[in-house]
Amino acid sequence: QVQLVESGGGLVQAGGSLRLSCAASGRTFSSYPMGWFRQAPGKEREFVATISRSGGSTYYADSVKGRFTISRDNAKNTMNLQMNSLKPEDTAVYYCAARSSIFSGTSSNYYDYNFWGQGTQVTVSS
């Protein structure tokens, strides 16, 4: 089992940048495929980005491709999401998630993830 805690959210103007972090507990962080998801008010939770166990493979939603970068540091049990060129439509609560270690691959479906952080608010003003 893994526990996740996000940080780094806040209020930023359109065009600005934020860096989200996800700190994980436990000694087996490197065995979990990881992802970032977000949920805006009145909308379903949506996929943002995923990263493989080693960090060697990443995948992005079309809406963030070229602007966001997902990364992980298995030695520090952390995952990050660098968000550049932010837009008002990026406003949401951002969640980090871990998929069960029995799976080797990532997924863009939120229901495939077993462990979730509490979320961090990102607000982009126009």
N, C-alpha and C positions, 0 to 999 in steps of 0.2 A: 504494500500500500504506500501511497505517496501523498503528501500534503503540499498544497500549492498556495503561494501568496503573491499577488500582483502588487506592483507599485509603479509610480511614474506618471500617472494620469494628471490631468489638469486642464486649465483653460488656455487656449492659444489662438492667435489670429490666423485667418486663412493664409496659406502659404508658409506657415511656420512649421516647426518640427517638435516632436516629442519622442522620448525613448522609454518604452515600457519594459519592466523587468518582471520576471517570474522566478521566485525562489522556491526550491523544492527541498523537502525533507527526505531523509533516507539515504541509504548507501548504494542504491541501485538505479539512480536517476538515468544513467546511460542506457538502461534497458527499455525505456519508455519512448515510443514515438510521441511527439508533442505537437500542439497546435495552438493557434490564437483564433478566437471567435469574438464576435461583437453582437450586441443587441441594442437597437434603438427603441425608444418608447413606442409601443403599439405595433412593433414589428417582431418577426421571428428572429431567433438567434441565427447569425449567418457566419459562414466560413471566411476567414481572413488569410491565414497562412499555416502551413505545416512544415515540420522538419523531421528528418529521420533520426534514428537513434544516434548515429555517428555525427550528424550534422552535415553529411555530405550531399544530402538530397533535400531540396526545398520545393515548395509548390505554393502558388499565390492565387487568390481570387483575381479575376480580371480587373476589378474595380480598384485594386491597390497595386497591381503589378507595375514595377518601375518606380514606385514611390516608397514602398515599405520593404524592409529587409528583416527577415527572421534569422536568428542565430542562437547558438547554445554553447555553453562552456560546461562540459561534463565534469571537469575537475572541480568546478565551483558550484555545481548543482543549480545552474541558472540558465534561463532562456530569455532572450531579449527580442523586442520588436522596435526597430528604428523606423519612425514614421516621418517622412519628409513631404513637403508640398501639400500640407493638410488642407482638406476642403470641409465646408460646413456639413456635407453629407457623411463625413467620417465620424460625426458626433455619435457617441454610443457608450455603453459600458463594455469594456474589453475584458475578456476572460482568457486565462491560459488553461489548457487542458492536457491531460495525459491519457494516452490509450493504454489499455492493459498490456503488460510486458509479454503476454503470450502471443501477441500479434507483432510481427516484424515490420509491417508496413504502416504508413500513415493513412489518413482518410480525411476527406473534406466534409464528411457528415458528422454533425455534432453528436448524434446518438451513438456513434462508435467510440466515444471517449468516456472513460469511466471515472476520472478524477478531475475536479474543477476547483479553481480558486474562487474567491469571493467577488472578484471583479474590481476594476478601477475605471472611474469616469473620465472620458475624454470629451471635451467640449471645444468645438472649433467655431469661432465667431466670424461673421462675414464683414 
